[in-house]
């Protein structure tokens, strides 16, 4: 009961009287609840004189512009004998001093840590409303002694690992549990990983008594401390900070520190200017050594500093997992538009690349801001990734007024992009997603040796290239050390983006043409799919690339006469069907159906035909609907194997085909009716039905009828090699259609030319 009392407060009768007068500036108490983003019941309990959570009590008083101590009736106790309190503190009453400092420092902690505003947020948001619990790794991933082969093992050989390159297979620990476990903690993380937000959350939880309730939280931004005039010691800086709380006893902070009663939170060692870094590091060491009984937590970006703090345990903030992503999105839209939460989560699940970016809290914030504004993402995916890169390359440091003072600052943004693009293309083309530090440094040296401000001597270039690599990692987080001396791009999406950037960005049109021809040679390789989609979006005019893709696709089946005959049949069949849809849609429809049957898939998803018309399945032409129903009869084998009532299923499927035939072809209807009569009686035992079905006569009769009446249902008898070729041809055409449907610039002439010749045999081109 006592612990609960510490975490809750109740308004006194006098305080309630003042609060009821102050709330009149709101239309209703419900409006007050909405503005504070808390429940109406909490506000009602406050005005009913009931106990509510300490944080909510403080927030209500702050909104009403009332001092919370007086509203809670605590001011009489705290103000009765201030001189006596200080005297007691001087004689060692440290618990009373801690209580006093916690009360007086609460408002400052709330002011420093209670709100969050990043990127293009129009207004600050309460940290408590948005905060999502973070996890940490107790072993720094970049310090693992692994080989490239070990990292590749955790990645899918075809699609590669999503989300996250080089999935880290180690146990995650809840962040706050690590704070409880270790008295001295150094929290490392990539840019935008949520280090500052987590440290602020620790400060607030401590000030509320939810975390280490017997300690005084002290939150210091190391950049502010480093840039303070006259360069005070860290102890003096903290003492002066507490003086702003109204603590007149200048020895109070030192008493608390001497007794080990402080939770010292130091944020952003990486944000300190290079000229101040050594001094600040020494101050941290001196304070944590002199007052070693206290708890210390400080944050720093990975790869920023080589300093070692012997008494501290290093941990790394883990990327968000799916559960954390959903929690963050839910928090973001909870009071704005809850329906958007579900739509955004659905979008992320449908797009593994966006889901991958969302594992970084900063980039997830960007995605939420974009989705909040437009309820969708740009159809040109290169624009989306470019904005994400812009955040990491420029905005994140600039918005916080952080200037980096390393050799890398001599590279303008365009040079950074060009350098990363060259590295990306060379490694991606080889299929290398992980690369050794020596190789990266050589790529960097080859690039920067041609820039002004960098030397050409081998030793100087080596030092500069190493400094540039570490700066890319620490400042932007675009390259990440996955194990000792082994790097990758932080997200495969960025690796793909920079590869596409290198392909389309040459100032020489002839070089671009050569690069595009080289690109289309990879059209059957899945891992290049995203590079194609990004490239068409980046090109000012995508005509040439799309035409190259079409020519390459047409050649995939050119040497196989049987496969050419298959395409000839599709063309002939499509022209013979009197359908309302465009001819290319009809060709895609029959290609979908037959390929699904050839590859022994259960039914067809109509992906290629639906790419041209997403409403196709709801508005299917009667001729296409009939052939779809007939196709379902031919594909019944696997369906009947998985059902308990195969006879009923067969009757249902045949009846559906008969119903469609009745609208188009009465002779076909009669033939199907006769076939249906051959289906065993529903009372037939299962073994008897299986024997009848496995005989195969019924299916062959159906196939003969379909071929004679509809020129549909042929048994193509393709080899496995031919099936694989057809699958590649299908996927390449699907990629081409997706490129056409993306928000790229393509002339109407080229678009029409491609659509009219899609899926045609060479003889008809």
Residue pairs with C-beta under 8 A, 6 or more apart in sequence:
5 51
6 54
6 209
6 213
7 53
7 54
7 208
7 209
7 210
8 51
8 52
8 53
8 54
8 57
9 51
9 52
9 54
9 57
9 58
9 68
9 72
10 49
10 50
10 51
10 52
10 72
11 19
11 46
11 47
11 49
11 57
11 71
11 72
11 73
12 71
12 72
12 73
13 49
14 73
15 66
15 70
15 71
15 72
15 73
16 47
16 49
16 71
18 66
18 70
18 71
19 46
19 47
19 60
19 61
19 64
19 66
19 71
20 47
22 64
22 65
22 66
23 29
23 32
23 47
23 64
26 32
26 35
29 40
29 43
29 44
29 47
30 40
30 43
32 43
32 60
32 63
32 64
33 39
33 40
33 42
33 43
34 335
35 63
36 43
36 56
36 59
36 60
36 63
37 126
37 129
37 334
37 335
38 56
38 59
38 60
42 52
42 53
42 56
43 60
45 51
45 52
46 52
46 56
46 57
46 60
54 208
54 209
55 128
55 204
55 208
57 68
57 71
57 72
58 68
58 106
58 107
58 110
59 126
61 67
61 68
61 71
62 68
62 107
62 110
67 75
69 75
69 78
69 103
74 103
78 100
78 103
85 96
85 97
85 100
86 248
86 249
88 96
88 97
89 96
89 97
89 100
89 249
89 252
89 255
90 249
90 251
94 255
94 256
94 259
94 261
95 214
97 252
97 255
97 256
97 261
98 214
98 215
98 216
98 256
98 261
100 247
101 216
101 242
101 245
101 247
101 252
101 253
101 256
102 207
102 216
102 217
104 242
104 245
104 246
104 247
105 207
105 216
105 217
105 218
105 242
105 245
106 207
107 245
108 241
108 244
108 245
109 203
109 204
109 207
109 217
109 219
110 204
110 207
112 200
112 203
112 219
113 127
113 200
113 201
113 203
113 204
113 219
114 126
114 127
114 128
114 200
114 204
115 124
115 125
115 126
115 127
116 124
116 125
116 126
116 127
116 130
116 197
116 200
117 123
117 124
117 125
118 362
118 365
118 399
119 362
119 365
119 366
119 369
119 391
119 395
119 396
119 399
120 369
121 369
127 197
127 200
127 201
127 204
128 204
129 331
129 334
129 335
130 328
130 331
130 332
131 197
131 201
131 331
132 320
132 324
132 327
132 328
132 331
132 361
133 174
133 175
133 176
133 324
133 327
134 175
134 194
134 198
134 317
134 318
134 324
135 172
135 173
135 174
135 175
135 317
135 318
135 321
135 324
136 172
136 173
136 174
136 175
136 178
136 187
136 315
136 316
136 317
136 318
137 168
137 170
137 171
137 172
137 173
137 315
137 316
137 317
137 318
138 170
138 171
138 173
138 178
138 313
138 315
139 170
139 316
140 188
140 302
140 314
140 315
140 316
141 168
141 170
141 316
141 481
141 482
141 483
142 302
142 303
142 480
142 481
142 482
142 483
142 484
143 483
143 484
144 482
144 483
144 484
145 483
145 484
146 482
146 483
146 484
146 486
147 483
147 486
148 434
148 436
148 486
150 483
151 166
151 434
151 482
151 483
151 486
151 488
152 433
152 434
154 161
154 166
154 167
154 168
154 169
155 161
155 165
155 166
155 167
155 433
156 162
158 526
158 527
159 526
159 527
160 433
160 492
160 527
161 167
161 492
162 352
162 353
162 355
162 356
162 492
163 319
163 352
163 355
163 356
163 358
163 359
163 491
164 319
164 356
164 359
164 491
165 433
165 434
165 480
165 482
165 488
165 489
165 490
165 491
165 492
165 495
166 433
166 434
166 482
166 488
168 318
172 318
172 321
173 315
175 198
175 317
176 202
176 205
176 211
178 185
178 315
179 185
179 202
179 211
179 212
179 295
179 297
180 211
180 212
182 313
182 315
183 294
183 295
183 296
184 288
184 295
184 296
184 297
184 309
184 311
184 312
184 313
185 296
185 297
185 298
185 312
185 313
185 315
186 297
186 298
186 299
186 300
186 309
186 312
186 313
186 314
186 315
187 195
187 198
187 199
187 297
187 298
187 299
187 300
187 315
187 316
187 317
188 195
188 299
188 300
188 301
188 302
188 314
188 315
188 316
188 317
189 195
189 299
189 301
189 302
189 316
189 317
190 301
190 302
190 317
190 360
190 477
190 480
190 490
191 301
191 362
191 392
191 396
191 474
191 475
191 476
191 477
192 360
192 361
192 362
192 363
192 391
192 392
192 396
192 477
193 317
193 319
193 360
193 361
193 362
193 477
194 317
194 361
194 362
195 267
195 268
195 299
195 300
195 301
195 317
196 267
196 268
196 299
197 361
198 299
198 317
199 219
199 265
199 267
199 297
199 299
200 219
200 267
202 211
202 217
202 263
202 265
202 297
203 217
203 219
203 263
203 265
205 211
206 212
206 213
206 215
206 217
206 263
207 217
212 263
212 295
214 261
215 261
215 262
215 263
215 294
215 295
216 256
216 261
216 262
216 263
217 262
217 263
217 265
218 238
218 241
218 262
218 263
218 264
218 265
219 265
219 267
220 234
220 237
220 238
220 241
220 264
220 265
220 266
220 267
221 267
221 268
221 271
222 266
222 267
222 268
222 269
222 271
222 272
222 280
222 298
223 268
223 271
223 272
223 402
225 234
225 237
225 280
225 283
226 272
226 273
226 276
226 279
226 280
227 273
227 276
228 237
231 279
232 240
233 283
233 286
234 283
234 284
234 286
234 287
235 253
235 254
235 257
235 287
238 253
238 264
239 250
239 253
239 254
242 252
242 253
243 250
247 253
253 262
256 262
257 291
257 294
258 291
259 293
260 291
260 293
260 294
261 294
262 291
262 294
262 295
263 294
263 295
263 297
264 287
264 288
264 294
264 295
264 296
264 297
265 297
265 298
266 284
266 296
266 297
266 298
266 299
267 298
267 299
268 299
268 300
269 277
269 280
269 281
269 284
269 298
269 299
269 300
269 304
269 305
270 300
270 301
270 304
270 305
270 474
271 400
271 402
272 280
273 403
273 405
274 405
274 406
275 405
277 305
281 305
281 307
284 296
284 298
284 309
285 309
287 296
288 294
288 296
288 309
288 311
288 312
289 311
292 311
296 312
298 312
301 474
301 475
301 477
302 316
302 473
302 474
302 480
302 481
303 470
303 473
303 474
303 481
304 474
319 359
319 360
320 328
320 358
320 359
320 360
320 361
320 364
321 359
322 355
325 345
325 348
325 355
325 358
325 359
325 364
326 345
328 361
328 364
328 368
329 341
329 344
329 345
329 348
329 364
329 368
330 341
332 341
332 368
332 372
333 339
333 340
333 341
333 344
333 368
333 372
334 341
336 372
337 372
340 371
340 372
340 375
343 371
343 375
344 367
344 368
344 371
347 354
347 371
347 376
347 377
348 354
348 355
348 358
348 367
349 355
353 381
353 492
353 493
353 530
354 367
354 377
354 384
356 491
356 492
356 493
357 363
357 364
357 367
357 385
357 388
357 491
357 493
358 364
358 367
360 477
360 490
360 491
362 391
362 392
362 396
363 388
363 391
363 392
366 387
366 388
366 391
367 377
370 377
370 378
370 384
370 387
371 377
377 384
378 384
378 743
379 742
379 743
380 537
380 742
380 743
380 744
381 533
381 534
381 537
381 742
382 497
382 500
382 534
382 537
382 538
383 537
385 493
385 494
385 497
385 534
386 497
389 417
389 478
389 494
389 497
392 476
392 477
392 478
393 413
393 416
393 417
393 476
393 478
394 413
397 403
397 404
397 475
403 409
404 471
404 475
406 467
406 470
406 471
406 475
407 464
407 467
407 468
407 471
408 416
408 467
408 468
408 471
408 472
408 475
410 451
410 453
410 454
411 419
411 448
411 451
411 468
415 451
416 472
416 476
417 498
417 501
418 447
418 505
419 443
419 444
419 447
419 448
419 468
420 472
420 478
420 479
420 498
421 498
421 499
421 501
421 502
421 505
422 443
422 447
422 502
423 440
423 443
423 444
423 498
424 489
424 494
424 495
424 497
424 498
424 499
424 501
424 502
425 498
425 499
425 502
425 503
426 443
427 433
427 435
427 495
428 495
428 496
428 499
428 531
429 499
431 527
433 488
433 489
433 492
433 495
434 482
434 486
434 487
434 488
435 486
435 487
435 488
436 485
436 486
436 487
437 469
437 481
437 485
437 486
437 487
438 485
440 469
440 479
440 487
441 462
441 465
441 466
441 469
442 465
444 464
444 465
444 468
444 469
445 461
445 462
445 464
445 465
448 454
448 461
448 464
448 465
448 468
449 456
449 461
454 460
454 461
454 464
455 461
455 464
469 479
469 487
472 478
472 479
473 479
473 480
473 481
473 487
477 490
478 489
478 490
478 494
479 487
479 488
479 489
479 490
480 487
480 488
480 489
480 490
481 487
482 488
488 495
489 495
489 498
493 530
496 530
496 531
496 534
497 534
499 531
500 531
500 534
500 535
500 538
501 534
501 538
502 515
503 512
503 515
503 516
503 518
503 519
503 531
503 535
504 512
504 515
504 516
504 535
504 538
504 539
505 538
506 512
506 515
513 544
516 535
516 544
516 545
516 548
517 548
519 528
519 531
519 532
519 535
519 545
520 545
520 548
520 549
520 551
520 552
521 552
522 528
522 531
523 532
523 549
523 552
523 553
523 732
523 735
524 556
524 728
524 731
524 732
526 731
529 735
532 549
532 735
532 739
533 735
533 738
533 739
533 742
535 542
535 545
536 542
536 545
536 546
536 739
536 742
536 744
536 746
537 742
537 743
537 744
539 545
539 744
539 745
540 745
541 745
541 746
541 747
542 739
542 744
542 745
542 746
543 746
543 747
543 750
546 736
546 739
546 740
546 746
546 750
546 754
547 750
547 754
549 732
549 735
549 736
549 739
550 736
550 754
550 757
550 758
552 732
553 729
553 732
553 733
553 736
554 757
554 762
554 765
556 725
556 728
556 729
556 732
557 563
557 564
557 567
557 725
557 726
557 729
558 564
558 762
560 722
560 725
562 716
562 718
562 722
563 718
563 722
563 725
563 726
563 729
564 761
564 762
564 763
565 761
566 594
566 716
566 718
566 726
567 759
567 760
567 761
568 761
568 763
568 764
569 711
569 714
570 587
570 590
570 591
570 594
570 759
571 587
571 759
571 760
571 761
571 764
572 711
573 590
573 711
573 712
574 583
574 586
574 587
574 589
574 590
575 583
576 711
577 586
577 621
577 623
577 624
577 627
578 623
579 586
579 621
579 623
579 624
580 621
581 589
581 613
581 616
581 621
581 624
582 612
582 755
583 756
584 612
584 755
584 756
584 758
584 759
585 609
585 612
585 613
585 616
586 624
587 758
587 759
587 760
588 608
588 609
588 611
588 612
588 758
588 759
589 606
589 609
589 616
589 624
590 627
590 712
591 608
591 609
591 730
591 759
592 604
592 605
592 606
592 607
592 608
592 609
593 604
593 627
593 628
593 631
594 714
594 716
595 604
595 726
595 727
595 730
596 603
596 604
596 605
596 635
597 631
597 634
597 635
598 716
598 718
598 723
598 726
599 723
599 726
599 727
600 638
601 635
602 635
602 638
602 639
603 632
603 635
604 631
606 616
606 617
607 734
608 730
608 733
608 734
608 737
609 616
610 616
610 617
611 734
611 737
611 738
611 741
612 737
612 755
613 619
620 628
622 660
622 663
622 664
623 664
625 660
626 657
626 660
626 661
626 663
626 664
626 665
626 710
627 710
627 712
629 653
629 656
629 657
629 659
629 660
630 657
630 702
630 706
630 710
630 712
630 713
631 712
631 713
632 653
632 656
632 657
633 653
633 654
633 657
633 699
633 702
634 699
634 702
634 703
634 706
634 713
636 649
636 650
636 653
636 699
639 649
640 646
640 649
640 650
640 693
643 649
646 686
646 689
646 690
646 693
647 679
647 680
647 681
647 682
647 684
647 689
648 682
650 679
651 676
651 679
651 682
654 672
654 675
654 676
654 679
655 676
657 672
658 669
658 672
658 673
658 676
661 668
661 669
661 672
662 669
665 709
667 709
668 705
668 709
668 710
671 705
671 709
672 705
675 698
675 701
675 702
675 705
678 698
678 701
679 698
680 688
680 689
680 692
684 692
692 698
702 713
703 713
703 715
706 712
706 713
707 713
707 714
718 726
733 758
733 759
736 754
736 758
737 758
740 746
740 751
740 754
740 755
757 764
757 765
